């Protein structure tokens, strides 16, 4: 089933890149918890309402928000993803690429949690692949 989780993860991320909130909702458990990097300031996003809130917040904050996952690893019920977020904020026009790395957790084929560590080493450590 774990390879199915990688496929599901990539589908969720494609939906995010396309701004398709319904696609993310279909692939996510009702009780999912999303912890993007900004959750350190804004708090986490909980459940389907949280997903909708995250999409609305992102649309308000960013003109461009695209994630490119270059390294996606099957870890059973977890998926480790390492890549880059390409951003352009609203109003400023400044574009930047930010390294990112996170862990997704799946249950019964649905996304139940996502935590963006922002740092490859921290994400690897979180899944026990680096001390």
ROGUSE-300342 format. One record per atom (N, C-alpha, C): residue in one letter; atom name; x, y, z. Coordinates in Angstrom, 2 decimals. Layout:
N
R  aa  at       c1       c2       c3
R   A  CA        X        Y        Z
...
END
This chain:
131
R  aa  at       c1       c2       c3
R   X   N     0.82    -1.21     0.00
R   X  CA     0.00     0.00     0.00
R   X   C     0.85     1.26     0.00
R   X   N     2.08     1.18     0.51
R   X  CA     2.87     2.39     0.67
R   X   C     3.16     3.09    -0.66
R   X   N     3.44     2.36    -1.73
R   X  CA     3.66     3.01    -3.02
R   X   C     2.41     3.77    -3.44
R   X   N     1.26     3.25    -3.07
R   X  CA     0.01     3.98    -3.32
R   X   C     0.01     5.31    -2.58
R   X   N     0.65     5.34    -1.41
R   X  CA     0.72     6.59    -0.66
R   X   C     1.58     7.63    -1.39
R   X   N     2.64     7.18    -2.05
R   X  CA     3.46     8.10    -2.84
R   X   C     2.63     8.66    -3.99
R   X   N     1.89     7.81    -4.66
R   X  CA     1.02     8.26    -5.76
R   X   C    -0.02     9.24    -5.23
R   X   N    -0.62     8.93    -4.08
R   X  CA    -1.62     9.82    -3.48
R   X   C    -0.99    11.15    -3.08
R   X   N     0.21    11.10    -2.52
R   X  CA     0.91    12.33    -2.13
R   X   C     1.14    13.22    -3.35
R   X   N     1.65    12.62    -4.42
R   X  CA     1.93    13.41    -5.62
R   X   C     0.65    13.99    -6.21
R   X   N    -0.45    13.25    -6.11
R   X  CA    -1.74    13.77    -6.60
R   X   C    -2.20    14.95    -5.76
R   X   N    -2.04    14.86    -4.44
R   X  CA    -2.39    15.98    -3.55
R   X   C    -1.55    17.20    -3.90
R   X   N    -0.26    16.99    -4.09
R   X  CA     0.62    18.12    -4.37
R   X   C     0.32    18.74    -5.75
R   X   N    -0.05    17.91    -6.70
R   X  CA    -0.45    18.43    -8.01
R   X   C    -1.71    19.29    -7.87
R   X   N    -2.66    18.82    -7.06
R   X  CA    -3.89    19.59    -6.82
R   X   C    -3.55    20.92    -6.15
R   X   N    -2.62    20.90    -5.21
R   X  CA    -2.20    22.15    -4.55
R   X   C    -1.60    23.10    -5.59
R   X   N    -0.70    22.59    -6.42
R   X  CA    -0.06    23.43    -7.44
R   X   C    -1.07    24.01    -8.42
R   X   N    -2.16    23.29    -8.66
R   X  CA    -3.20    23.75    -9.59
R   X   C    -4.30    24.56    -8.89
R   X   N    -4.20    24.69    -7.57
R   X  CA    -5.22    25.43    -6.83
R   X   C    -6.55    24.70    -6.73
R   X   N    -6.52    23.38    -6.80
R   X  CA    -7.75    22.57    -6.78
R   X   C    -8.05    22.06    -5.37
R   X   N    -8.70    22.87    -4.59
R   X  CA    -8.99    22.50    -3.21
R   X   C    -9.82    21.23    -3.12
R   X   N   -10.74    21.03    -4.05
R   X  CA   -11.59    19.82    -3.99
R   X   C   -10.77    18.55    -4.15
R   X   N    -9.74    18.60    -4.97
R   X  CA    -8.85    17.44    -5.13
R   X   C    -8.12    17.11    -3.84
R   X   N    -7.70    18.12    -3.12
R   X  CA    -7.02    17.90    -1.84
R   X   C    -8.02    17.37    -0.81
R   X   N    -9.22    17.90    -0.81
R   X  CA   -10.25    17.43     0.14
R   X   C   -10.57    15.96    -0.09
R   X   N   -10.72    15.56    -1.34
R   X  CA   -11.04    14.15    -1.65
R   X   C    -9.95    13.20    -1.17
R   X   N    -8.70    13.65    -1.20
R   X  CA    -7.57    12.81    -0.85
R   X   C    -7.18    12.89     0.62
R   X   N    -7.90    13.69     1.41
R   X  CA    -7.53    13.93     2.80
R   X   C    -8.60    13.42     3.76
R   X   N    -8.15    12.88     4.88
R   X  CA    -9.06    12.45     5.93
R   X   C    -9.75    13.66     6.55
R   X   N   -10.95    13.44     7.04
R   X  CA   -11.72    14.54     7.68
R   X   C   -10.96    15.16     8.84
R   X   N   -10.13    14.36     9.53
R   X  CA    -9.41    14.84    10.71
R   X   C    -7.94    15.16    10.43
R   X   N    -7.61    15.44     9.19
R   X  CA    -6.22    15.70     8.83
R   X   C    -5.71    16.97     9.52
R   X   N    -4.39    17.00     9.70
R   X  CA    -3.72    18.16    10.29
R   X   C    -2.58    18.55     9.36
R   X   N    -2.57    19.80     8.92
R   X  CA    -1.53    20.31     8.05
R   X   C    -0.70    21.34     8.80
R   X   N     0.60    21.13     8.79
R   X  CA     1.52    22.05     9.46
R   X   C     2.54    22.58     8.45
R   X   N     2.13    23.54     7.63
R   X  CA     3.10    24.15     6.72
R   X   C     4.10    24.97     7.53
R   X   N     5.16    25.42     6.89
R   X  CA     6.17    26.19     7.61
R   X   C     5.57    27.36     8.37
R   X   N     4.63    28.04     7.77
R   X  CA     4.05    29.22     8.40
R   X   C     3.20    28.88     9.62
R   X   N     2.98    27.59     9.90
R   X  CA     2.19    27.23    11.07
R   X   C     2.88    27.62    12.37
R   X   N     4.20    27.82    12.33
R   X  CA     4.91    28.29    13.52
R   X   C     4.38    29.66    13.94
R   X   N     3.90    30.43    12.98
R   X  CA     3.36    31.76    13.25
R   X   C     1.83    31.74    13.24
R   X   N     1.25    31.09    12.23
R   X  CA    -0.19    31.13    12.01
R   X   C    -0.95    29.99    12.67
R   X   N    -0.23    28.97    13.14
R   X  CA    -0.90    27.79    13.69
R   X   C    -1.18    26.78    12.60
R   X   N    -1.58    25.58    13.01
R   X  CA    -1.86    24.51    12.07
R   X   C    -3.23    24.65    11.44
R   X   N    -3.48    23.83    10.46
R   X  CA    -4.75    23.81     9.75
R   X   C    -5.36    22.43     9.96
R   X   N    -6.57    22.40    10.51
R   X  CA    -7.19    21.15    10.96
R   X   C    -8.44    20.82    10.17
R   X   N    -8.48    19.58     9.68
R   X  CA    -9.66    19.07     8.98
R   X   C    -9.89    19.73     7.64
R   X   N   -11.03    19.41     7.05
R   X  CA   -11.36    19.96     5.73
R   X   C   -11.54    21.47     5.78
R   X   N   -12.07    21.98     6.88
R   X  CA   -12.18    23.44     6.99
R   X   C   -10.80    24.08     7.02
R   X   N    -9.84    23.41     7.66
R   X  CA    -8.47    23.91     7.69
R   X   C    -7.84    23.92     6.31
R   X   N    -8.13    22.90     5.52
R   X  CA    -7.61    22.87     4.14
R   X   C    -8.17    24.05     3.36
R   X   N    -9.46    24.29     3.49
R   X  CA   -10.07    25.45     2.80
R   X   C    -9.43    26.75     3.28
R   X   N    -9.19    26.85     4.57
R   X  CA    -8.56    28.05     5.15
R   X   C    -7.14    28.23     4.61
R   X   N    -6.40    27.14     4.51
R   X  CA    -5.04    27.20     3.99
R   X   C    -5.04    27.68     2.53
R   X   N    -5.95    27.16     1.73
R   X  CA    -6.05    27.60     0.34
R   X   C    -6.40    29.08     0.26
R   X   N    -7.36    29.52     1.07
R   X  CA    -7.76    30.93     1.06
R   X   C    -6.60    31.82     1.51
R   X   N    -5.90    31.41     2.54
R   X  CA    -4.77    32.17     3.05
R   X   C    -3.66    32.25     2.00
R   X   N    -3.40    31.15     1.35
R   X  CA    -2.36    31.13     0.31
R   X   C    -2.73    32.02    -0.86
R   X   N    -3.99    31.99    -1.27
R   X  CA    -4.44    32.82    -2.39
R   X   C    -4.33    34.31    -2.05
R   X   N    -4.57    34.63    -0.79
R   X  CA    -4.49    36.02    -0.33
R   X   C    -3.04    36.48    -0.21
R   X   N    -2.15    35.58     0.17
R   X  CA    -0.76    35.92     0.45
R   X   C     0.14    35.83    -0.76
R   X   N    -0.10    34.82    -1.60
R   X  CA     0.82    34.54    -2.70
R   X   C     0.14    34.66    -4.07
R   X   N     0.84    35.28    -4.98
R   X  CA     0.40    35.32    -6.37
R   X   C     0.81    34.02    -7.07
R   X   N     1.97    33.49    -6.68
R   X  CA     2.47    32.23    -7.20
R   X   C     2.88    31.37    -6.01
R   X   N     2.43    30.11    -6.01
R   X  CA     2.83    29.14    -4.98
R   X   C     2.89    27.78    -5.67
R   X   N     4.09    27.33    -5.99
R   X  CA     4.30    26.07    -6.69
R   X   C     5.36    25.26    -5.96
R   X   N     5.09    23.99    -5.77
R   X  CA     6.04    23.11    -5.10
R   X   C     6.57    22.10    -6.11
R   X   N     7.88    21.91    -6.09
R   X  CA     8.54    20.94    -6.96
R   X   C     9.24    19.93    -6.05
R   X   N     8.73    18.71    -6.03
R   X  CA     9.32    17.66    -5.19
R   X   C    10.30    16.86    -6.02
R   X   N    11.58    16.98    -5.72
R   X  CA    12.62    16.28    -6.48
R   X   C    12.97    14.93    -5.88
R   X   N    12.67    14.75    -4.61
R   X  CA    13.01    13.51    -3.90
R   X   C    11.79    13.12    -3.06
R   X   N    11.09    12.07    -3.48
R   X  CA     9.92    11.58    -2.76
R   X   C    10.18    10.13    -2.39
R   X   N    10.10     9.83    -1.10
R   X  CA    10.46     8.50    -0.62
R   X   C     9.30     7.81     0.08
R   X   N     9.13     6.57    -0.29
R   X  CA     8.13     5.68     0.28
R   X   C     8.65     5.16     1.62
R   X   N     7.97     5.49     2.71
R   X  CA     8.35     5.02     4.04
R   X   C     7.17     4.32     4.71
R   X   N     6.44     3.54     3.96
R   X  CA     5.27     2.84     4.51
R   X   C     4.09     3.77     4.61
R   X   N     3.64     4.03     5.84
R   X  CA     2.50     4.95     6.01
R   X   C     2.93     6.41     5.96
R   X   N     4.23     6.64     5.81
R   X  CA     4.76     7.99     5.68
R   X   C     5.40     8.17     4.31
R   X   N     5.37     9.41     3.86
R   X  CA     6.05     9.79     2.62
R   X   C     6.94    10.97     2.96
R   X   N     8.22    10.84     2.67
R   X  CA     9.18    11.91     2.85
R   X   C     9.33    12.64     1.52
R   X   N     9.24    13.95     1.55
R   X  CA     9.34    14.74     0.32
R   X   C    10.33    15.88     0.51
R   X   N    11.24    16.01    -0.44
R   X  CA    12.26    17.06    -0.39
R   X   C    12.21    17.80    -1.73
R   X   N    12.17    19.11    -1.66
R   X  CA    12.08    19.88    -2.90
R   X   C    12.23    21.37    -2.68
R   X   N    11.51    22.12    -3.51
R   X  CA    11.60    23.58    -3.52
R   X   C    10.20    24.17    -3.67
R   X   N     9.95    25.23    -2.94
R   X  CA     8.72    26.00    -3.11
R   X   C     9.09    27.28    -3.88
R   X   N     8.38    27.53    -4.96
R   X  CA     8.57    28.75    -5.74
R   X   C     7.42    29.70    -5.37
R   X   N     7.78    30.88    -4.88
R   X  CA     6.79    31.83    -4.38
R   X   C     6.94    33.20    -5.04
R   X   N     5.79    33.86    -5.16
R   X  CA     5.76    35.29    -5.47
R   X   C     4.64    35.86    -4.62
R   X   N     5.01    36.75    -3.72
R   X  CA     4.02    37.35    -2.84
R   X   C     3.15    38.34    -3.56
R   X   N     1.97    38.54    -3.04
R   X  CA     1.05    39.54    -3.61
R   X   C     1.59    40.94    -3.30
R   X   N     1.52    41.79    -4.28
R   X  CA     1.87    43.19    -4.08
R   X   C     3.34    43.52    -4.23
R   X   N     4.22    42.58    -3.94
R   X  CA     5.65    42.88    -4.00
R   X   C     6.31    42.51    -5.30
R   X   N     5.80    41.46    -5.94
R   X  CA     6.35    41.02    -7.20
R   X   C     7.67    40.28    -7.10
R   X   N     8.20    40.13    -5.88
R   X  CA     9.47    39.44    -5.70
R   X   C     9.23    37.94    -5.71
R   X   N    10.02    37.23    -6.54
R   X  CA     9.92    35.78    -6.61
R   X   C    11.12    35.16    -5.93
R   X   N    10.89    34.01    -5.31
R   X  CA    11.98    33.32    -4.63
R   X   C    11.72    31.83    -4.61
R   X   N    12.78    31.09    -4.50
R   X  CA    12.70    29.64    -4.32
R   X   C    13.21    29.32    -2.92
R   X   N    12.45    28.53    -2.20
R   X  CA    12.79    28.16    -0.83
R   X   C    12.91    26.65    -0.74
R   X   N    14.05    26.16    -0.25
R   X  CA    14.16    24.71    -0.04
R   X   C    13.12    24.27     0.98
R   X   N    12.58    23.08     0.79
R   X  CA    11.58    22.57     1.71
R   X   C    11.69    21.07     1.83
R   X   N    11.23    20.55     2.93
R   X  CA    11.21    19.10     3.15
R   X   C    10.15    18.81     4.20
R   X   N     9.38    17.78     3.95
R   X  CA     8.31    17.46     4.88
R   X   C     7.95    15.99     4.88
R   X   N     7.04    15.67     5.79
R   X  CA     6.59    14.29     5.95
R   X   C     5.07    14.27     5.92
R   X   N     4.53    13.41     5.06
R   X  CA     3.09    13.18     4.99
R   X   C     2.79    11.82     5.61
R   X   N     1.67    11.74     6.30
R   X  CA     1.23    10.48     6.91
R   X   C    -0.11    10.11     6.29
R   X   N    -0.24     8.83     5.95
R   X  CA    -1.46     8.34     5.32
R   X   C    -2.08     7.23     6.16
R   X   N    -3.41     7.18     6.11
R   X  CA    -4.18     6.11     6.74
R   X   C    -5.29     5.74     5.77
R   X   N    -5.36     4.47     5.46
R   X  CA    -6.40     3.97     4.55
R   X   C    -6.43     4.76     3.24
R   X   N    -5.24     5.11     2.74
R   X  CA    -5.13     5.80     1.46
R   X   C    -5.42     7.29     1.49
R   X   N    -5.67     7.85     2.68
R   X  CA    -6.00     9.27     2.80
R   X   C    -4.88    10.00     3.57
R   X   N    -4.62    11.22     3.17
R   X  CA    -3.67    12.06     3.89
R   X   C    -4.25    12.40     5.25
R   X   N    -3.50    12.10     6.32
R   X  CA    -3.97    12.42     7.67
R   X   C    -3.13    13.52     8.31
R   X   N    -1.89    13.70     7.82
R   X  CA    -1.04    14.74     8.40
R   X   C     0.04    15.13     7.41
R   X   N     0.43    16.38     7.48
R   X  CA     1.56    16.90     6.72
R   X   C     2.30    17.87     7.61
R   X   N     3.59    17.69     7.72
R   X  CA     4.42    18.67     8.43
R   X   C     5.58    19.06     7.54
R   X   N     5.68    20.35     7.29
R   X  CA     6.78    20.90     6.50
R   X   C     7.86    21.33     7.48
R   X   N     9.00    20.68     7.41
R   X  CA    10.12    21.01     8.29
R   X   C    10.97    22.11     7.69
R   X   N    10.81    22.35     6.38
R   X  CA    11.56    23.41     5.73
R   X   C    13.02    23.08     5.51
R   X   N    13.49    22.06     6.16
R   X  CA    14.90    21.72     6.14
R   X   C    15.05    20.22     5.92
R   X   N    15.84    19.86     4.94
R   X  CA    16.05    18.46     4.58
R   X   C    16.50    17.64     5.78
R   X   N    17.50    18.14     6.48
R   X  CA    18.06    17.40     7.61
R   X   C    17.01    17.17     8.71
R   X   N    16.21    18.18     9.01
R   X  CA    15.17    18.05    10.04
R   X   C    14.12    17.02     9.63
R   X   N    13.74    17.00     8.36
R   X  CA    12.75    16.03     7.89
R   X   C    13.33    14.61     7.94
R   X   N    14.57    14.45     7.52
R   X  CA    15.22    13.14     7.59
R   X   C    15.29    12.65     9.04
R   X   N    15.63    13.55     9.94
R   X  CA    15.70    13.20    11.36
R   X   C    14.33    12.78    11.89
R   X   N    13.29    13.49    11.46
R   X  CA    11.93    13.19    11.94
R   X   C    11.48    11.78    11.59
R   X   N    12.01    11.25    10.50
R   X  CA    11.63     9.88    10.09
R   X   C    12.71     8.85    10.42
R   X   N    13.71     9.28    11.19
R   X  CA    14.75     8.36    11.65
R   X   C    15.80     8.01    10.63
R   X   N    15.97     8.83     9.61
R   X  CA    16.98     8.54     8.58
R   X   C    18.28     9.31     8.77
R   X   N    18.32    10.21     9.74
R   X  CA    19.53    10.96    10.02
R   X   C    19.51    11.35    11.50
R   X   N    20.67    11.20    12.13
R   X  CA    20.76    11.53    13.57
R   X   C    21.00    13.00    13.78
END
